[in-house]
Amino acid sequence: MEIYLLRHGAAERNASSGRDADRRLTEDGIAAVTEVVTQARQAGFDPTLILTSPYTRALETARLAARLLDYDQEILTTTALTPESTPEDAWGELRLYGDQASVLAVTHEPLVSAVASWLLRSARTEIEFKPGAMVRIDIETVTAKPRGVRRWTIVPDRA
């Protein structure tokens, strides 16, 4: 199973509603995600499923990725990918889709770094996720405590 962890693109500082969950992507955020997804596609990135946090900036990132990839399936939202979640909760959600060849998970910091480290069984953060950054981690067996192998990381030039 290929897991692609994508941190949403740069977002506005404050939403008009005042709610963090409502913050939208900026032009720079859109450009960074476009750059990373385009590079990833050239490396064979073609997810069979897209999962995302329900926060606006993550949803916008997932929709942009789907458009760039000609992905025509439903984009699923889950609270397991919100910033307050845990690596175990995120993996629990990802495991539900263990029959999928490749899953794109659009999420936030600090969760994305924590999930990557947990999947790689690292005690420290190995990947710095700037806005719009993506990592591919391959999982050999979809068990409660998986062991992943990092295949590549793409960081946008704008980061």
N, C-alpha and C positions, 0 to 999 in steps of 0.2 A: 504494500500500500504506500503510495506516494502522498505525503502530507506537504502542502504548501502553506506556510504561515506568512500572511501579508499584513503588515501594519498599515492602517488607513493613512491616506495622504494628509498633509498639513491642513489644519482646520482653523476656522476663525477663532479668535480669543474668547468671544462671548456671543451667545445666541441672543436674538431679540427677545426670546422667552425667558432668558436668564438661566435656563436649564442646560447643564453640560451635555446631556444626551441629544440636544437639538442643534449642536454646533455643526456647521456645514463645511465642506471642503473649500479651500481657497483656490485661486487660479494656479498657484504654485503646487498645491496639493494634487490637483488634477493633472498637471504636467508631469509631476514626479511619478505618479501611479501609471500614467500612460507610458512613460519611458521604461519603467521596470517591467510592466506586463508585456510590452512589445519585445524587450530583450528576452524575457522568459519564454515567450512564444517561439522565438527563434531557436531556443534551446529545447524545444519539444513540449513545452508546457501546454497541456490541454486537459483541464480538470473534467472529471465526470460528474462532480458535484461541487456546488459552491455553498458554503455555510458562512453566516456573518452575524456579528453582533447586531442588535436592533437599533443601536445608536445611529443617528442620521449620517455622520461622517463615514462610518463603516458601511452602511447601506449604499451610500453614494459611491464608495470605493468598489464595492462588490458589483454594483450595476455597471460601472465604468469598465471593470475587468471583463464582465460578461459580454458587453458590447464589443470590446476589442478582440475577444476570442470567438465571436460568433456563437456564444453559448446560448442555447435556446430552451434550457430547462428552467424549472423554478429555482429561485434563490431562497434558501431556507434561513430563517433567523433563529437565534438561540441565545438565551441569557448566559449560557455557559461560556460565551466569548466576550462578555462585558468586562470592563477593567477590574471589577470587584471579584471576579470569579477566581478559581484556583486551577492550577495545572491538572489536577486530578479530575475536576469537573469538566474541564475542556476535553481531556482525553476520553472521559466517559461518554461525552457527546460524539466525539469523532469515532469512537469504537462502534457506535450504533450503525455506522456506515462502512464497516469493515469489508463489505462486499464490493465497494467501489475501488476502482484502480487508482484514482487520484482525487484528492479532496483539497480544495482551496478553502482555507479558514481565514476570514478577514476579522481582525481583532485590534486590540489596543495595547499600549504599554501601561503598566508593567507586566501585564499578563503574557504578551507574546514572547518576551525574553524568558519568562519563567517557564512557559510551556516548552519552548525550544530546549532550554537547559534540562528540563525534566525528561523529555523524550530522548535526549542524548545521554542521560544519566550522568550529568555533570553537576558537581557541587557548586560551581560558579557560573556566572553568566558568560557564555562564550561568544555571543553574537550581539552586537549593538544594533538595535532596530531604530534607525532614523525613520521619520515619516515616509511611507511609501516603500520601505525595504521589504524584501521577500527572501525566504529561505526554503529550500527543498530538503525534507528529511524523509528518508525511506524507512519504513517499518517492516521488518521481516515477518513477525507474528503479531497478530492483534490480540494481545493478552492484557491482563490488568496492569502489568508493569512492563511496557514495551521497551525494546532497545532500538533506538533509531540511529541512522547513519546520515550525517549531513553530506549532501551531494553538491550543493552550491548555494551561494548567497548573492543577491543582486541589491545594490544600494544605489539609489538615484544620484546622478551628478549634482542635482539641486540640493541634496540633503546637507 
